[in-house]
């Protein structure tokens, strides 16, 4: 399955963005769908994950501000990002894990700046 992210862009602090991750095939069999981000000079970090049995997990830095949703019928995962901060600036990547195999999208840039 291939993953394509969209929805990134430039937003002012306090603003919102909704990222989408469209899969080329079914995501029903994917154990974990997730969003990650990588800021310049930093390692890639997990932002939010959504398991096949409905468990959701968030990084402490985004709890209460970001929401991950998973639409198996549309083969799409979303990340709603509210109350954005400059430190949220990064390239955001979608991931899909099935067993021991993890696939990644190409990433979408999110810049939070006034």
C-alpha positions, 0 to 999 in steps of 0.5 A: 500500500502507498500513502499520500499525505496532504493538507499541510501549509502555513498557519498562524499560531493558534490556527488549525490544519487538517492533515489527510493520509490516503492509502492506495489500498485497504487499511483494515489489515493495518495494525497501526496507523500513525502520524509522525513529525520531524523538525529540522535538526531533530529526530522523527517523533511519533505524534499520534497512533490509532490501532486496529482495535480502536486504541488511540495514543498521543504524544504529550506535547499534542494531547488536547490539541490534536485528534487522529481519526481513522476511516477504514471505508475510505482508507484514510487517516486524518490528523486534526491539529488545533491551537497550533504552536510554532514548535509544531513546525515540522514535516508530518509523515503518515505511517501504516504498520502491518506485522513487522512492516511499516510503510511511510508517506512522503511527508507534508510540511506544516509551518506555524508562524506569524 
